[in-house]
Amino acid sequence: MITVEKTAELTGHSNPIFALTLSQKPGILFTGGNDKGVVEWSLKTNSFIKVMFPVATSVYAIHCPEDYPLMITGLRSGEVMVFDFIKQQLLPSLKHHRKPIFDIKSVNTKKELLVASEDGTVSIWSLDTLQLVHTIKVSNDTIRCISISPDEKQVAFGCRDSEIKIYDLDDYTLVGTLKGHTMAVFSLQYSPDGSYLVSGSRDAQVKIWDTNTFELKENISAHLFAINHIAFHPTRPYFATASMDKSIKLWGADDFKLYKIISREKGFDTHRLSVNKIAWNDHQLLSTGDDKKIILWDIKFD
C-alpha cells in the first residue's frame, strides 16, 4: 500500500519550469525554466531563498556534481554557466555548444562533466580545471538525456531520433544502440543495481533494457503522452515517471507493475499542465512542470 500526501507547493516562477535539482547541501533545491533566473529554495522551511543568478535564455538542465562546490547550468543558447558556491559567484562559462543544452551529468571516478546538446554531440570537461577534454559525435539529431551506470562503466544517451546509444566510459567508444522507441527518448535511468536501463519517450512508452545483452526485457504503455522524466526511489524498489499527460506514476522496480497514479482524475491536487521533472528527497517526491509550480509529495510505503 502506497499513500501519497501533498505537503507543500512552491510558487514564484513566472513561466514553465524545465529543470529541478537537489543541491549537494541537504535541504536545498534549485529550479530553472523559461524565465529570468535560477532559483534557490529551502526544503526545510518550504520557502523561496533567492534568485541565484540571472539567465539570458531558458534553462533546460541544472547539475550539482558530487564533491565539487559547483552548480552547472545548461541554457537554450548553448552556454553552460558555472556557479561557485564557495566564491558565491559565477565562473567563466563553458563555451562550446551553439545549440540548446538538454542534460548535464558528471562521472565521479573520472572527475569529468558530460554536456549533451541539440547539436548531436556530447562535450566532456575536466571538473578540476573546467577545460574541454574531448567531444563525441553521438547522433545526427538532438541528444535529450544522459544516464550513467552505478559502476560508472557505461553511459547511455537518449536521442531525438528515437535511438539510445550506449558508450564505454573508459574510452568513450560506442558499445550498443538500442532501437525500439518510435519517437524521441526524453529520459533514461539505470537501475540502482545497474542490471537494467529504463527509458521513457515521447511515444508514451517505458522500456526496460538488459544492460548486459542490450535486449528489450519489458515494454510498458505507461502514459497517454510523452514521458518527460524517470526517477528511482533512493532506498525502495520503485521508480516514478512524469508525463506530459499531467500525471506522475509509481512503478515496481522489480515487477514493473503500476502501484500509484498521482493525477487530478485520482483526486490529487496536482499539476494542471505537463510534469517536466521529478526528484526524490528521501521519502519525499518533488515535481515541477509547465504550470510554474513545484509540488512536494510525502510518499509512504506500508
Secondary structure, DSSP 8 states (H G I E B T S, - for coil): -EEEEEEEEE---SS-EEEEEE-SSTTEEEEEESSSEEEEEETTTTEEEEEEEE-SS-EEEEE--TTSSEEEEEETTS-EEEEETTTTEEEEEE----S-EEEEEEETTTTEEEEEETTSEEEEEETTT--EEEEEE--SS-EEEEEE-TTSSEEEEEETTS-EEEEETTTTEEEEEE---SS-EEEEEE-TTSSEEEEEETTSEEEEEETTT--EEEEEE--SS-EEEEEE-SSSSEEEEEETTS-EEEEETTT--EEEEESTTTT----SS-EEEEEEETTEEEEEETTS-EEEEEEEE-
